C-alpha cells in the first residue's frame, strides 16, 4: 500500500510541479539576467583556469575543483542509463527537450550558486564554509522561512541516501556482476571502503579527487562515443534531423505522443544536470572567492558539459546504433526466425518466400530486414494466410541465455513478438496463436496503435517504406505464460492479407525482450564497437556512480548538519557508507522511489526561494559586470603578481 502510494506520488510530483517550475524558472532567469549563460561564457573559462584566484579569499577549494565536485554529482547514471530511458520512453525527440532544459537550466544554476555563495555560512573560528538552499532561504528570505529551509534539508538527506547512493551503488554492482562476474558482496565491500576513505576527508578531499576523476572519466567515456561518431560521421545529419523531427511529431517514441516526448525529455534532463534542485550550490559554496557571481558563472557551465556534451554523446551512440522505437527490443537468440534459412512458414496462395523485387526503402538509421529473403503477399491472388514457425516464449534449453535469472531457472524476459513489414494498399492482420492452435489475439496492422486484452500492436505510420512492429505482451499475459507453459511455451503468428490491389512484405519474425537503461546503452556501444563498447560503458558506470556518491555524501552531510548540528556529521558519513554496501547487495526499489520523491520535492522550496531572491541575483550580477567591464579584476591580478615578485 505504502509502496504504491509513493510510486504514484513520484509520478505526480515529477510530471507536473517539478517540470513546470524548472522550465519557468530557467526561462525567467534567462530573460531577467539577459541570457547570462551566454554573456559570461568565455569569462567562465578564465575563472576555471585560476586567472583571478586570490590566496587570501575565504573558502576551501578552487573554481575548477568546485565545478568538478558539482559535475561529479551530476555526471552519473543519468548520463548513461538516464539518456537510454529518455529515448526508450520518449523517443529520440526527448534529447531535443533535454537540450532546451540544459540551455535554460544554466541560468537557474547560475542563480542558485550565486545565492549559495552570497549567503554561505563561514565559521568564525575554523573558517569552515557551508552553503546551499537551506542558508539562502533562511538568510535571504528571513528567519521566518526557517521551516522551508528545514524541509529542503530533510528532502536533501533522503535524496542523498537513496537515489544518489543506494541506487548508484546498485548499478555499479550490476555492471561488475554482468561484465566481470564479481560477487555483489565483494563489490559492496570494495565500493563502501573507497567511498569511506574519500568522504571522511570532507569537501577538500572530495574536491581534490573530483578534480582528477571527472576530467579523466569524461575523457575516456567520450573517447568511446567520439570514435563511434567518427566511424558514422556520414550518418550524423540523419541522426540530428531525427532528433529535431521527433521532438515535434513523436513518431519514433514508443507511444507516438508529443506530450510524452516533452515530459520525458524535461524529466530526464532535470535528473541529469540537477538544475532547479539546488544541490550544486552546496558544493560551489565552498569555493575560495569574494565574488558570489563568479561561482554562478562557473556553475552555469555544468548543464552544458553534462547534457550538451556527455548526454548528447550517449544519445548519438544509441541513435546511430538504431536502438530506438521498436529497435530497443532485442531478439532472443532461440526465437529469431530468418526466413531465408527457415522452412517453418506455412503459406497459402498469395503468399510466397522471395528475394526478388523486394523494396529497399528504409530508415537511414535502422535496418528492419534480416537476410536476403522476405515473406511476400500479392493481393491479386485473393485473401490468404501465412503462419510463422514457432516462437519460443519459454526456452526449455536455457543454454543460450546468459543472464543470472535464467541460470537460476527463472523465465526468460520475454516482452513480446516483433516483425518487419512493408505495405501498400489492402489490409493485413496478425493473429497470435498458442501451441494448441487457438487464437489468443487478432490485431489489425494499421496507422493507429491497437490494444487487445493481453497485448498491444505498435502502429504503421505510412505506406511504401519498411517499418518494425512489436506485439507487446502486458503483465497479465506474461503471468499467463509463466502459469501455462504447455500452451504458451510456443507462440505462432498468422498473417492474413486481403485486398486485390495490395502488396505486403514481411520479414524478421522473432520474440524479443526490451533493453532498458544501461543495457540499452551497452548494446548500442557494442553494436558499433563489438566487444569494446561495453567496456567503455562498464567503466563509465563505475566511475560516474562513484563520483556521484562522494559528492552527494557532502550534500547530505551539509543538510544533516543544518538540521541536527555538526555532531551528526560523522554518524551521517558512516550511515552513508553502510547504505552504499546495502545498495550493492539488495535492490532497494522502495527506498529509491522514496528518494526520487525527495529529489522532486527539493525543487519546490528551492525554486520558490531563488525566484523571490531574483532581485538580489540581478543586483550582484550588474555590479560584477560593471567591475569586469571596467577592468577592475585585471588590475587586482596585476597587483597580486607585483607583490609576488
DOLUM-56092 format. One line per field, with one value per residue (C-alpha): residue in one letter; x, y, z. Coordinates in nm, 2 decimals. Layout:
rest = c(a ...) .
c1 = c(X ...) .
c2 = c(Y ...) .
c3 = c(Z ...) .
//
This chain:
rest = c(x x x x x x x x x x x x x x x x x x x x x x x x x x x x x x x x x x x x x x x x x x x x x x x x x x x x x x x x x x x x x x x x x x x x x x x x x x x x x x x x x x x x x x x x x x x x x x x x x x x x x x x x x x x x x x x x x x x x x x x x x x x x x x x x x x x x x x x x x x x x x x x x x x x x x x x x x x x x x x x x x x x x x x x x x x x x x x x x x x x x x x x x x x x x x x x x x x x x x x x x x x x x x x x x x x x x x x x x x x x x x x x x x x x x x x x x x x x x x x x x x x x x x x x x x x x x x x x x x x x x x x x x x x x x x x x x x x x x x x x x x x x x x x x x x x x x x x x x x x x x x x x x x x x x x x x x x x x x x x x x x x x x x x x x x x x x x x x x x x x x x x x x x x x x x x x x x x x x x x x x x x x x x x x x x x x x x x x x x x x x x x x x x x x x x x x x x x x x x x x x x x x x x x x x x x x x x x x x x x x x x x x x x x x x x x x x x x x x x x x x x x x x x x x x x x x x x x x x x x x x x x x x x x x x x x x x x x x x x x x x x x x x x x x x x x x x x x x x x x x x x x x x x x x x x x x x x x x x x x x x x x x x x x x x x x x x x x x x x x x x x x x x x x x x x x x x x x x x x x x x x x x x x x x x x x x x x x x x x x x x x x x x x x x x x x x x x x x x x x x x x x x x x x x x x x x x x x x x x x x x x x x x x x x x x x x x x x x x x x x x x x x x x) .
c1 = c(0.00 0.27 0.49 0.21 0.13 0.50 0.52 0.21 0.34 0.67 0.47 0.26 0.55 0.78 0.53 0.36 0.50 0.87 0.87 0.67 0.88 1.21 1.11 0.95 1.24 1.50 1.31 1.26 1.63 1.75 1.53 1.59 1.97 1.98 2.10 2.38 2.48 2.60 2.73 2.99 3.06 3.42 3.48 3.39 3.70 3.92 3.78 3.83 4.19 4.26 4.34 4.15 4.23 4.35 4.52 4.35 4.00 3.77 3.68 3.83 3.85 3.92 3.67 3.78 3.75 3.41 3.29 3.44 3.27 2.94 2.98 3.08 2.74 2.55 2.75 2.64 2.40 2.17 2.42 2.44 2.11 1.90 1.95 1.87 1.55 1.46 1.50 1.31 1.02 1.01 1.20 1.50 1.30 1.33 1.70 1.59 1.40 1.69 1.89 1.63 1.62 2.00 2.01 1.76 1.87 2.22 2.05 1.88 2.21 2.37 2.12 2.13 2.51 2.54 2.29 2.46 2.79 2.65 2.46 2.70 2.79 3.16 3.26 3.44 3.69 3.76 3.68 3.47 3.22 2.88 2.61 2.32 1.94 1.90 2.11 1.99 1.63 1.68 1.93 1.79 1.42 1.44 1.45 1.07 1.13 1.34 1.07 1.10 1.48 1.44 1.20 1.46 1.73 1.53 1.45 1.82 1.91 1.66 1.78 2.15 2.09 1.86 1.90 2.24 2.38 2.20 2.08 2.42 2.59 2.34 2.42 2.79 2.72 2.51 2.78 3.06 2.84 2.74 3.07 3.32 3.12 3.22 3.01 2.77 2.91 3.27 3.16 2.98 3.28 3.52 3.30 3.20 3.57 3.67 3.38 3.46 3.83 3.71 3.43 3.59 3.83 3.55 3.49 3.87 3.94 3.62 3.71 4.06 3.96 3.67 3.92 4.12 3.85 3.59 3.81 3.96 3.62 3.46 3.76 3.75 3.38 3.35 3.65 3.44 3.14 3.36 3.52 3.16 3.06 3.37 3.30 2.95 3.01 2.82 2.50 2.52 2.30 2.03 2.06 2.03 1.74 1.56 1.60 1.45 1.17 1.07 1.07 0.76 0.60 0.67 0.68 0.98 0.86 0.71 0.37 0.39 0.28 0.45 0.35 0.52 0.83 0.85 0.77 1.03 1.30 1.24 1.23 1.55 1.73 1.65 1.76 2.08 2.20 2.01 1.92 1.65 1.74 1.97 2.22 2.51 2.51 2.62 2.94 3.00 2.95 3.29 3.49 3.77 3.63 3.50 3.26 2.95 2.87 3.19 3.08 2.74 2.92 3.13 2.83 2.64 2.89 2.76 2.45 2.64 2.91 2.66 2.38 2.51 2.83 2.81 2.43 2.44 2.73 2.53 2.22 2.41 2.55 2.21 2.05 2.33 2.30 1.94 1.83 1.52 1.15 1.08 1.45 1.52 1.38 1.65 1.57 1.60 1.85 1.65 1.34 1.49 1.34 1.54 1.31 1.60 1.70 1.37 1.13 0.88 0.65 0.32 0.19 -0.13 -0.19 -0.09 0.20 0.55 0.91 1.11 1.42 1.31 1.18 1.20 1.16 1.47 1.31 1.40 1.52 1.87 1.95 1.76 1.77 1.44 1.55 1.72 1.89 1.80 1.46 1.12 0.77 0.56 0.18 0.02 -0.35 -0.44 -0.45 -0.73 -0.73 -0.48 -0.29 0.07 0.17 0.51 0.73 0.71 0.84 0.95 0.81 0.97 1.31 1.34 1.71 1.83 2.17 2.18 2.06 2.33 2.16 2.18 1.80 1.80 2.09 1.87 1.59 1.37 1.17 1.34 1.25 1.00 0.83 0.66 0.70 0.83 0.81 0.91 0.66 0.63 0.27 0.08 -0.30 -0.53 -0.54 -0.32 -0.40 -0.18 -0.32 -0.13 -0.17 -0.09 0.06 -0.29 -0.38 -0.62 -0.62 -0.51 -0.54 -0.64 -0.46 -0.51 -0.20 -0.29 -0.19 -0.30 -0.18 -0.41 -0.47 -0.61 -0.69 -0.34 -0.12 -0.07 0.05 0.25 0.13 0.23 0.27 0.27 0.28 0.57 0.85 0.97 0.86 0.91 0.61 0.61 0.33 0.38 0.26 0.10 0.17 -0.14 -0.03 0.33 0.19 -0.02 0.29 0.45 0.15 0.07 0.39 0.23 0.00 0.21 0.57 0.54 0.36 0.30 0.19 -0.06 -0.05 -0.38 -0.37 -0.67 -0.72 -0.69 -0.46 -0.24 0.12 0.28 0.63 0.71 1.05 1.23 0.97 1.11 1.04 1.20 1.30 1.32 1.66 1.65 1.88 2.24 2.17 2.04 2.35 2.59 2.41 2.44 2.81 2.87 2.67 2.92 3.23 3.19 3.35 3.49 3.17 3.05 3.40 3.35 3.00 3.11 3.40 3.17 2.91 3.17 3.34 3.03 2.84 3.13 3.18 2.81 2.81 3.11 2.97 2.62 2.76 2.87 2.53 2.36 2.62 2.57 2.19 2.21 2.45 2.19 1.91 2.09 2.42 2.78 2.77 2.57 2.84 3.05 2.75 2.59 2.91 2.91 2.54 2.62 2.89 2.67 2.38 2.63 2.71 2.34 2.27 2.52 2.37 2.00 1.75 1.62 1.32 1.11 1.39 1.48 1.12 1.10 1.43 1.31 1.01 1.25 1.46 1.15 1.03 1.37 1.28 0.97 1.13 1.44 1.28 1.04 1.34 1.55 1.25 1.18 1.55 1.59 1.64 1.95 2.09 2.02 2.19 2.50 2.52 2.50 2.77 3.01 2.95 3.04 3.36 3.46 3.40 3.59 3.90 3.90 3.96 4.26 4.41 4.38 4.56 4.84 4.88 4.89 5.17 5.37 5.35 5.47 5.78) .
c2 = c(0.00 0.25 0.15 0.21 0.55 0.66 0.54 0.74 1.05 1.03 1.05 1.34 1.55 1.49 1.52 1.84 2.09 1.99 2.01 2.33 2.50 2.41 2.53 2.85 2.93 2.88 3.09 3.37 3.39 3.37 3.67 3.87 3.82 3.89 3.53 3.53 3.18 3.34 3.67 3.53 3.20 3.28 3.46 3.13 2.96 3.24 3.17 2.80 2.85 3.03 3.36 3.55 3.33 3.50 3.31 3.52 3.46 3.27 2.92 2.57 2.47 2.64 2.72 2.42 2.18 2.32 2.27 1.92 1.83 1.96 1.78 1.46 1.48 1.54 1.33 1.00 0.72 0.98 1.03 0.66 0.49 0.81 0.90 0.55 0.57 0.90 0.76 0.44 0.63 0.94 0.85 1.04 1.37 1.36 1.46 1.79 1.88 1.78 2.04 2.30 2.23 2.24 2.58 2.75 2.54 2.70 3.03 2.86 2.71 3.05 3.19 2.90 2.90 3.28 3.28 2.98 3.16 3.50 3.37 3.10 3.05 3.10 2.97 3.25 3.02 2.74 2.94 2.64 2.73 2.58 2.70 2.59 2.65 2.60 2.90 3.14 3.05 3.14 3.43 3.58 3.55 3.60 3.35 3.32 3.09 2.85 2.59 2.58 2.56 2.26 2.09 2.13 1.99 1.68 1.62 1.65 1.40 1.15 1.21 1.17 0.83 0.68 0.77 0.93 0.65 0.31 0.32 0.43 0.15 -0.10 -0.01 -0.05 -0.39 -0.48 -0.37 -0.56 -0.87 -0.87 -0.79 -0.93 -1.18 -1.01 -1.11 -0.84 -0.86 -0.80 -0.50 -0.36 -0.41 -0.25 0.04 0.11 0.12 0.35 0.58 0.59 0.68 0.96 1.12 1.11 1.38 1.62 1.86 1.93 1.56 1.53 1.84 1.72 1.37 1.50 1.74 1.44 1.18 1.39 1.51 1.16 0.97 1.22 1.19 0.81 0.78 1.05 0.89 0.58 0.79 1.01 0.70 0.58 0.93 0.94 0.59 0.71 1.07 1.04 0.94 1.22 1.46 1.19 1.14 1.52 1.55 1.26 1.42 1.75 1.59 1.35 1.63 1.78 1.46 1.19 0.93 0.75 0.75 0.43 0.59 0.83 1.13 1.47 1.54 1.22 1.32 1.66 1.54 1.26 1.49 1.75 1.50 1.32 1.65 1.76 1.42 1.46 1.81 1.89 2.25 2.35 2.10 2.35 2.07 2.21 2.53 2.33 2.23 2.57 2.75 2.61 2.78 3.03 3.37 3.70 3.74 3.52 3.59 3.42 3.09 3.13 3.19 2.88 2.67 2.77 2.55 2.24 2.18 2.25 1.98 1.74 1.75 1.91 1.70 1.38 1.31 1.40 1.16 0.88 0.97 0.98 0.63 0.49 0.66 0.57 0.21 0.23 0.12 0.34 0.29 -0.08 -0.14 -0.11 -0.46 -0.73 -1.06 -1.37 -1.59 -1.91 -1.74 -1.54 -1.67 -1.60 -1.65 -1.73 -2.04 -2.14 -2.39 -2.35 -2.10 -2.24 -2.03 -2.03 -1.90 -1.53 -1.57 -1.67 -1.66 -1.45 -1.24 -1.07 -0.72 -0.65 -0.28 -0.13 0.20 0.21 0.43 0.57 0.46 0.14 -0.18 -0.37 -0.66 -0.99 -1.18 -1.18 -1.34 -1.20 -1.32 -1.16 -1.13 -1.03 -0.93 -1.02 -1.38 -1.33 -1.34 -1.58 -1.66 -1.74 -1.90 -1.84 -2.11 -2.15 -1.86 -1.98 -1.77 -2.02 -2.16 -2.52 -2.55 -2.25 -2.28 -1.97 -1.73 -1.60 -1.38 -1.46 -1.50 -1.78 -1.96 -1.97 -2.14 -1.83 -1.74 -1.56 -1.19 -1.21 -0.88 -0.95 -1.05 -0.84 -0.84 -0.60 -0.50 -0.31 -0.23 -0.08 -0.09 -0.35 -0.48 -0.70 -0.85 -1.06 -1.34 -1.47 -1.85 -2.07 -2.42 -2.58 -2.37 -2.14 -1.77 -1.55 -1.21 -1.08 -0.75 -0.54 -0.37 0.00 0.35 0.35 0.15 -0.14 -0.27 -0.61 -0.76 -0.92 -0.72 -0.41 -0.38 -0.07 0.14 0.15 0.52 0.53 0.32 0.25 0.21 -0.06 -0.04 -0.26 -0.36 -0.50 -0.70 -0.60 -0.85 -0.69 -0.81 -1.02 -1.22 -1.25 -1.41 -1.65 -1.75 -1.84 -2.03 -2.22 -2.34 -2.62 -2.40 -2.08 -2.20 -2.18 -1.90 -1.86 -1.55 -1.59 -1.31 -1.26 -1.04 -0.91 -0.65 -0.70 -0.40 -0.47 -0.57 -0.67 -0.79 -0.94 -1.02 -1.07 -1.25 -1.30 -1.30 -1.00 -0.86 -0.49 -0.33 -0.07 0.18 0.06 -0.25 -0.03 0.19 -0.10 -0.28 0.03 0.07 -0.30 -0.29 -0.05 -0.14 -0.52 -0.64 -0.29 -0.08 -0.25 -0.19 0.19 0.16 -0.06 0.17 0.48 0.33 0.26 0.60 0.81 0.64 0.66 1.03 1.10 0.92 1.10 1.44 1.37 1.25 1.61 1.74 1.51 1.59 1.96 1.92 1.70 1.95 2.23 2.03 1.85 2.04 1.94 1.65 1.45 1.48 1.17 0.94 1.05 0.96 0.61 0.57 0.67 0.41 0.14 0.22 0.21 -0.15 -0.23 -0.09 -0.33 -0.65 -0.56 -0.40 -0.10 -0.02 0.13 0.34 0.46 0.56 0.74 0.91 1.02 1.18 1.37 1.48 1.61 1.79 1.96 2.16 2.32 2.52 2.59 2.74 2.94 3.09 3.18 3.34 3.55 3.64 3.72 4.09 4.01 3.80 4.08 4.34 4.12 4.04 4.40 4.51 4.23 4.30 4.67 4.59 4.33 4.58 4.85 4.62 4.62 4.25 4.26 4.53 4.31 4.03 4.27 4.39 4.04 3.94 4.25 4.15 3.80 3.94) .
c3 = c(0.00 0.10 -0.19 -0.44 -0.28 -0.30 -0.66 -0.75 -0.56 -0.76 -1.08 -0.97 -0.83 -1.13 -1.41 -1.30 -1.05 -1.09 -1.47 -1.48 -1.21 -1.37 -1.71 -1.60 -1.36 -1.62 -1.87 -1.61 -1.51 -1.88 -1.96 -1.64 -1.65 -2.02 -2.10 -1.86 -1.97 -2.30 -2.17 -1.94 -2.12 -2.22 -1.88 -1.71 -1.86 -1.73 -1.38 -1.41 -1.52 -1.19 -1.35 -1.08 -0.78 -0.47 -0.19 0.08 -0.04 0.21 0.12 0.08 -0.29 -0.63 -0.90 -1.10 -0.80 -0.72 -1.08 -1.08 -0.75 -0.87 -1.21 -1.02 -0.86 -1.18 -1.43 -1.31 -1.40 -1.57 -1.85 -1.93 -1.82 -1.80 -2.16 -2.26 -2.05 -2.22 -2.57 -2.47 -2.32 -2.53 -2.85 -2.99 -2.97 -2.59 -2.64 -2.80 -2.49 -2.28 -2.47 -2.41 -2.04 -2.03 -2.20 -1.97 -1.67 -1.69 -1.59 -1.30 -1.18 -1.21 -0.98 -0.73 -0.70 -0.68 -0.39 -0.23 -0.21 -0.12 0.18 0.28 0.65 0.74 1.09 1.28 1.44 1.19 0.87 0.75 0.48 0.43 0.19 -0.02 -0.04 0.34 0.40 0.14 0.22 0.59 0.55 0.23 0.30 0.68 0.97 0.94 0.65 0.86 0.83 0.45 0.47 0.71 0.47 0.19 0.41 0.51 0.14 0.05 0.32 0.18 -0.17 -0.08 0.08 -0.18 -0.55 -0.51 -0.30 -0.28 -0.64 -0.78 -0.58 -0.71 -1.07 -1.00 -0.86 -1.16 -1.41 -1.24 -1.20 -1.56 -1.73 -1.48 -1.27 -0.95 -0.64 -0.51 -0.16 -0.28 -0.49 -0.19 0.04 -0.20 -0.30 0.06 0.16 -0.12 -0.05 0.32 0.25 0.03 0.23 0.57 0.44 0.38 0.09 0.04 -0.03 -0.24 -0.44 -0.49 -0.61 -0.82 -0.98 -1.10 -1.17 -1.35 -1.64 -1.68 -1.67 -1.91 -2.15 -2.17 -2.19 -2.46 -2.64 -2.70 -2.81 -3.03 -3.21 -3.29 -3.41 -3.64 -3.77 -3.86 -3.94 -4.27 -4.08 -3.82 -4.02 -4.03 -3.65 -3.58 -3.82 -3.65 -3.30 -3.42 -3.62 -3.35 -3.09 -3.26 -3.40 -3.16 -3.44 -3.30 -2.95 -2.80 -2.75 -3.05 -2.85 -2.85 -2.49 -2.37 -2.56 -2.40 -2.04 -2.07 -2.21 -1.94 -1.66 -1.76 -1.81 -1.46 -1.32 -1.52 -1.47 -1.15 -1.25 -1.01 -0.73 -0.57 -0.48 -0.68 -0.48 -0.17 -0.35 -0.51 -0.17 -0.06 -0.33 -0.25 -0.37 -0.26 -0.55 -0.54 -0.91 -1.01 -0.89 -1.05 -1.38 -1.34 -1.23 -1.54 -1.74 -1.56 -1.77 -2.09 -2.00 -1.85 -2.11 -2.42 -2.42 -2.22 -2.26 -2.63 -2.68 -2.53 -2.72 -3.06 -3.00 -2.92 -3.23 -3.47 -3.35 -3.44 -3.09 -3.06 -3.10 -3.18 -3.22 -2.84 -2.82 -2.85 -3.03 -2.81 -2.99 -2.97 -3.13 -3.41 -3.74 -4.05 -4.34 -4.57 -4.37 -4.22 -4.37 -4.09 -4.26 -4.38 -4.67 -4.88 -5.23 -5.25 -5.00 -5.10 -4.98 -5.22 -5.27 -5.59 -5.63 -5.26 -5.19 -5.02 -4.89 -4.53 -4.24 -4.27 -3.92 -3.87 -4.08 -4.05 -4.28 -4.20 -4.47 -4.84 -4.83 -4.72 -4.70 -4.98 -5.03 -5.35 -5.31 -5.67 -5.57 -5.31 -4.93 -4.79 -4.47 -4.38 -4.04 -3.89 -3.73 -3.35 -3.15 -2.80 -2.52 -2.28 -2.36 -2.24 -2.31 -2.11 -2.29 -2.50 -2.23 -2.01 -1.75 -1.38 -1.35 -1.62 -1.46 -1.15 -1.35 -1.39 -1.70 -1.99 -2.00 -2.30 -2.36 -2.70 -3.06 -3.35 -3.72 -4.00 -4.26 -4.59 -4.70 -4.99 -5.00 -4.87 -4.51 -4.30 -3.96 -3.73 -3.51 -3.21 -3.19 -2.89 -2.91 -2.93 -3.23 -3.05 -3.13 -2.84 -3.01 -3.35 -3.43 -3.74 -3.88 -3.95 -3.88 -3.52 -3.22 -3.15 -2.79 -2.70 -2.36 -2.35 -2.59 -2.79 -3.16 -3.24 -3.54 -3.91 -3.98 -4.36 -4.68 -4.91 -4.65 -4.41 -4.05 -3.75 -3.54 -3.18 -3.03 -2.66 -2.40 -2.10 -1.74 -1.74 -2.04 -1.91 -1.60 -1.81 -1.99 -1.66 -1.54 -1.87 -2.00 -2.20 -2.41 -2.42 -2.44 -2.82 -3.00 -3.37 -3.57 -3.85 -4.11 -4.30 -4.62 -4.81 -5.09 -5.47 -5.51 -5.20 -5.17 -4.85 -4.74 -4.40 -4.25 -3.93 -3.72 -3.37 -3.00 -2.82 -2.48 -2.40 -2.34 -2.07 -1.91 -1.90 -2.11 -2.40 -2.39 -2.36 -2.65 -2.86 -2.80 -2.86 -3.19 -3.34 -3.14 -3.08 -2.75 -2.68 -2.64 -2.32 -2.17 -2.20 -2.05 -1.76 -1.67 -1.72 -1.48 -1.21 -1.21 -1.28 -1.00 -0.76 -0.83 -0.78 -0.45 -0.30 -0.39 -0.27 0.06 0.11 0.01 0.26 0.53 0.49 0.50 0.81 0.98 0.91 1.08 1.36 1.41 1.34 1.58 1.32 1.05 1.14 1.21 0.88 0.69 0.84 0.76 0.40 0.38 0.52 0.28 -0.01 0.08 0.12 -0.22 -0.38 -0.23 -0.25 -0.49 -0.28 -0.50 -0.23 -0.09 -0.44 -0.51 -0.18 -0.26 -0.60 -0.43 -0.20 -0.50 -0.67 -0.35 -0.33 -0.64 -0.49 -0.20 -0.39 -0.70 -0.48 -0.29 -0.59 -0.76 -0.45 -0.43 -0.80 -0.72 -0.52 -0.81 -1.06 -0.83 -0.78 -1.15 -1.25 -1.00 -1.11 -1.48 -1.43 -1.24 -1.51 -1.79 -1.61 -1.58 -1.20 -1.17 -1.41 -1.20 -0.89 -1.08 -1.18 -0.82 -0.68 -0.93 -0.84 -0.47 -0.55 -0.73) .
//
